[in-house]
């Protein structure tokens, strides 16, 4: 048996779920690991917005928060 399939004999339901999910999206997983493109810049902006929201929530109005999100380089 290939070493990569040994998990099938273990009692680890979470690992089984992960393996099934990877198997379903195998083309996307391979593309994500082999293609040169990434979404790093977008993820950086999303992370910045997620950090700003709790800091500003309830302290300022929506307009100032909107300016921070749109104008910060």
Protein Blocks (a to p, Z undefined) as FASTA:
>chain_A
ZZklmmmmpccfklmmmmmmmmmmmmmmmmmmmmmbdcklmmmmmmmmmmmmmmmgokac
fklmmmmmmmmZZ
